[in-house]
Amino acid sequence: MSRLLNYFLREINDFHKEAEAENHILNFVYLQLNNNCNIESTKCIMDCEAARSGEQMQTNTYIKIIDQLKKQYKKRIAIVLSGGEPLLFPEMEIIANRLKENKLRWGLITDGTLLTKEKAKFFEQNNISSYSFYLQNLQKKYDDCNGNGTFAKIITGIENAVQTKVKYHEIITSVNKSNINDLEEIGKIVKDTGIQTWRIDILPEKELKIDENQYRQLLDFISEEREKTRYDEINVIFGKYAWLPYEAEKKLRMNHFICRSGINDIAIRSNGQITGSLLSDSGFDVGNIKNENYDIKKIWEKKFSHFRKRDWIYQTNCGNCKNVRHCKGSSIEYWSPESKEPAFCYEKR
């Protein structure tokens, strides 16, 4: 009976994904303000290399983008400011103020070290609605790499955000070979901050990528944590970038997998290149905002068909997989054009 139920739920989820791709309603716009960081960790999931070439956008360009989004999409969308470290952007306050003037929802992805009480209060006054913090390592590794007090700055920044009236906060940990055995201790730190959501992603970086045994270890850890914390205030979830079969997914996430790159999400790199996600390979870039007359709506409707129709997947290493109809190559973020398969595959775990 449970197998039959899982079958129907999987089919319903597949139908839902097809409908989402067909309708492709734009919900989130990710703006990369820069590609430089202020602390060294093992590596976060953000890949800034694709944005390093070409001229970097300046404040006036971001203002044009924000104004165009307001004109074309009204209040329906949300803007997420990212980096690098976006708080290093010299005119961050101007960007925040413009978002408020246009009455657009917006959030911030940061390491937290530069988020003082004053900045947190300023962002609150400018209607920030969400914070995502990267937390990769334990105190010793952060302080050894960046100097004593670095870890304390991260925690203080998180606390400064939690103490505001902003409703949504999450901590993101990108798992790799150097931190997978620290997850239990990192989890204790996350719980102490008062953050509601701990999202655990996998770092696809070749040199640091976890192996198949560590992948199983990770999935077991998340499943056990979700079971332990189901009645607590913290929600531990497996990141949104990897497909899982329904039987496994219900133990690891609240929502079913769908790759939203180019379906509900668009991203603009700091050099103006447009893609479905800041994490995706540059081969998925569809053009440059400065060459497209800032017409985001036209770009969205005309240039993302390969994100929404995955027929090309059948010509890759995934083509003969029994789950390709459901998985569709997993996420664009994990897809490797070089190897013609995702960096992580449940079937090969």
C-alpha positions in Angstrom: 0.0 0.0 0.0 2.8 2.4 0.9 4.6 1.7 -2.3 1.5 2.5 -4.3 0.9 5.7 -2.3 4.5 6.7 -3.0 4.0 6.1 -6.7 1.0 8.4 -6.9 2.7 11.1 -4.8 5.7 11.0 -7.1 3.5 11.3 -10.2 1.6 14.2 -8.6 5.0 15.9 -7.9 6.1 15.3 -11.5 2.9 16.9 -12.8 3.5 19.8 -10.4 7.0 20.3 -11.7 5.8 20.3 -15.3 3.2 22.9 -14.5 5.7 25.1 -12.7 8.0 25.0 -15.8 5.1 25.7 -18.1 3.9 28.7 -16.1 7.5 29.9 -15.1 6.3 32.6 -12.7 9.3 34.7 -11.6 9.5 34.8 -7.8 13.1 35.5 -6.9 15.8 37.6 -8.4 19.3 37.1 -7.1 21.7 40.1 -7.5 25.4 39.4 -6.9 26.8 42.7 -5.7 30.5 41.6 -5.8 32.7 38.5 -5.9 35.1 39.2 -3.1 35.0 37.9 0.5 36.3 39.2 3.7 37.0 35.9 5.5 38.5 32.6 4.4 36.6 29.4 5.1 37.1 26.0 3.5 34.7 27.1 0.8 31.1 28.1 0.6 28.7 26.9 -2.0 28.8 30.2 -3.9 31.0 30.1 -6.9 32.3 33.6 -7.7 34.7 32.6 -10.5 32.0 33.0 -13.2 31.6 36.6 -12.3 35.3 37.7 -12.2 35.7 38.3 -16.0 34.4 41.5 -17.6 33.4 44.9 -16.1 31.8 44.8 -12.7 28.5 46.5 -12.3 28.3 49.7 -10.3 25.5 51.1 -8.1 23.7 53.0 -10.9 23.4 49.7 -12.8 21.9 47.9 -9.9 19.5 50.9 -9.4 18.4 50.5 -13.1 17.8 46.8 -12.5 15.7 47.4 -9.3 13.7 50.1 -11.0 13.0 47.9 -14.0 11.9 45.0 -11.8 9.5 47.3 -10.0 8.1 48.5 -13.3 7.7 45.1 -14.9 6.8 42.9 -11.9 5.3 45.3 -9.3 5.4 43.8 -5.8 5.2 40.1 -6.8 8.9 39.3 -6.7 11.6 39.2 -4.0 15.2 40.4 -4.4 18.1 38.5 -2.8 21.4 40.3 -2.4 24.4 38.1 -2.5 28.2 38.1 -3.1 31.0 37.3 -2.4 30.2 39.2 0.7 27.5 41.8 -0.1 28.2 43.9 2.9 31.6 44.8 1.4 29.7 46.6 -1.4 30.5 50.3 -0.7 27.1 51.7 -1.4 25.0 48.9 0.1 22.8 51.4 1.9 21.8 53.1 -1.4 20.7 49.7 -2.7 18.7 48.9 0.4 17.0 52.3 0.4 16.1 51.9 -3.3 14.5 48.6 -2.6 12.4 50.2 0.1 11.4 53.1 -2.1 10.2 50.6 -4.7 8.3 48.6 -2.0 10.1 45.3 -3.0 10.7 42.4 -0.7 14.4 41.7 -0.3 16.8 39.5 1.6 20.5 39.2 2.2 23.0 36.3 2.0 26.1 37.0 4.2 28.7 35.5 6.5 27.6 37.9 9.2 30.9 39.3 10.3 30.1 42.9 9.1 26.5 42.9 10.3 26.7 45.3 13.2 23.6 46.3 15.3 23.5 49.6 13.5 23.4 47.9 10.0 20.9 45.4 11.2 18.7 48.2 12.4 19.2 50.2 9.2 18.2 47.1 7.1 15.1 46.6 9.3 14.1 50.2 8.7 14.5 49.6 5.0 12.2 46.6 5.1 14.5 43.6 4.8 12.5 40.4 5.1 15.1 37.6 5.3 18.7 36.7 6.2 20.7 33.7 5.1 24.0 33.2 6.9 26.9 30.9 5.9 28.4 28.9 8.7 31.0 26.4 7.5 33.3 25.6 10.3 33.9 25.5 14.0 35.5 28.4 15.9 39.1 27.1 15.8 39.2 26.8 12.0 37.6 30.2 11.4 40.0 31.9 13.9 43.1 30.0 12.7 42.4 31.1 9.1 41.3 34.7 9.8 42.5 35.7 13.2 41.2 35.5 16.7 37.7 36.9 17.1 36.5 36.0 13.6 34.1 33.3 14.8 32.7 35.7 17.5 32.0 38.3 14.8 30.0 35.7 12.8 27.9 34.8 15.8 27.4 38.4 16.8 26.2 39.3 13.3 23.7 36.4 13.5 22.5 37.6 16.9 22.1 41.2 15.6 19.8 39.9 12.9 17.8 37.7 15.2 17.2 40.6 17.6 15.4 42.6 14.9 11.8 42.1 13.8 12.8 40.3 10.6 10.8 37.1 10.5 12.9 34.7 8.5 16.5 33.6 9.2 18.4 30.6 8.1 21.9 29.2 8.5 23.5 27.4 5.5 26.3 24.9 5.8 28.0 23.6 2.7 29.2 20.2 3.5 32.6 19.0 2.2 35.4 16.6 3.2 36.9 19.0 5.8 33.7 19.7 7.8 31.4 16.7 7.4 32.7 15.2 10.7 32.0 18.6 12.5 28.3 18.7 11.7 27.1 17.6 15.1 29.1 20.4 16.8 28.0 23.0 14.1 24.4 21.9 14.7 24.8 22.8 18.4 26.1 26.3 17.5 23.1 26.8 15.1 20.6 25.8 17.8 22.2 28.2 20.3 21.7 31.2 17.9 18.0 30.9 17.9 17.8 30.5 14.1 14.7 28.7 12.9 16.2 26.9 9.8 19.4 25.0 9.2 19.9 24.2 5.6 22.6 21.7 4.7 23.9 21.7 1.2 26.7 19.8 -0.5 29.7 21.6 -1.9 30.3 20.3 -5.5 33.9 21.5 -5.6 36.0 18.7 -7.0 38.9 18.9 -4.5 36.6 19.0 -1.4 33.6 16.9 -2.7 32.5 14.3 -0.3 32.6 10.7 -1.5 29.8 8.1 -1.7 30.2 6.9 1.9 30.2 10.4 3.2 27.1 11.2 1.2 25.3 8.3 2.9 26.7 9.6 6.2 25.3 13.0 5.5 21.8 11.8 4.6 21.7 9.7 7.7 22.8 12.6 9.8 20.0 14.9 8.4 17.4 12.2 8.8 18.4 11.6 12.4 18.5 15.4 13.2 15.1 15.9 11.7 13.7 13.1 13.9 15.3 14.6 17.0 14.3 18.2 16.4 10.8 17.6 14.9 9.2 19.1 18.1 11.8 21.8 18.5 11.8 25.3 16.9 14.7 24.5 14.5 14.0 23.0 11.1 16.9 20.9 9.7 16.6 20.4 6.0 18.6 18.9 3.2 19.5 21.6 0.6 17.3 22.3 -2.4 19.8 21.4 -5.1 19.7 17.6 -5.3 16.9 15.3 -6.4 15.9 12.5 -4.2 13.3 9.7 -4.6 10.1 10.4 -2.7 10.8 7.6 -0.1 14.1 9.3 0.9 13.0 12.9 0.4 10.2 12.8 3.0 12.8 12.1 5.7 15.1 15.0 4.6 12.9 17.9 3.4 9.6 19.6 4.0 9.0 20.2 0.3 9.5 18.1 -2.8 12.5 18.8 -5.0 12.1 21.1 -8.0 15.0 22.9 -9.7 13.7 26.4 -9.7 16.6 27.9 -11.7 15.1 29.5 -14.8 11.6 28.4 -13.7 11.0 30.7 -10.7 14.5 32.1 -10.1 16.7 34.4 -12.2 20.2 35.5 -11.2 22.4 38.4 -12.4 26.1 38.1 -11.7 28.2 41.1 -10.6 29.5 41.4 -14.2 26.0 41.5 -15.6 25.8 38.0 -16.9 22.3 36.5 -16.6 21.6 32.9 -15.6 19.2 30.8 -13.5 21.4 30.6 -10.4 24.6 32.2 -9.1 25.8 28.7 -8.4 25.4 27.4 -12.0 28.2 26.9 -14.5 28.8 29.9 -16.7 27.8 27.7 -19.7 24.2 28.3 -18.6 24.5 32.1 -18.9 21.9 33.5 -21.3 23.3 37.0 -22.0 24.4 40.2 -20.3 21.9 42.6 -18.7 23.7 45.6 -20.2 23.4 44.2 -23.7 19.7 43.3 -23.2 18.5 46.9 -22.5 17.6 45.8 -19.0 14.5 44.2 -20.3 14.3 41.5 -17.7 10.8 40.4 -18.6 11.7 39.8 -22.2 14.9 37.9 -21.2 12.8 35.8 -18.8 10.2 34.8 -21.4 12.6 34.3 -24.4 15.9 32.9 -23.1 15.3 30.2 -20.5 13.7 27.4 -22.5 16.7 25.0 -21.9 16.1 25.4 -18.2 12.4 24.5 -18.5 12.5 21.9 -21.2 15.1 19.3 -20.2 15.1 17.2 -23.4 18.8 17.7 -23.7 19.2 15.6 -20.5 18.5 12.4 -22.6 21.7 13.0 -24.6 23.9 13.0 -21.5 25.0 10.3 -19.0 21.6 10.6 -17.3 19.8 9.5 -20.5 19.4 5.8 -19.6 18.8 6.2 -15.9 15.5 4.7 -14.6 14.8 8.0 -12.7 15.6 10.5 -15.5 11.9 11.3 -16.1 11.5 12.3 -12.4 15.0 13.8 -11.8 15.6 15.6 -15.1 19.3 15.8 -14.3 18.7 17.1 -10.7 19.5 20.8 -10.3 21.2 23.2 -12.7 23.4 24.2 -9.7 25.0 20.8 -9.5 25.1 20.1 -13.2 28.5 19.6 -14.8 28.7 20.3 -18.6 32.1 18.7 -18.5 31.1 15.3 -17.1 27.5 15.5 -18.5 26.0 14.6 -15.2 25.2 16.2 -11.8 28.0 16.5 -9.2 25.8 14.4 -6.9 23.5 11.6 -7.8 21.3 9.6 -5.4 21.4 6.6 -7.6 25.2 6.5 -7.5 25.5 7.2 -3.8 
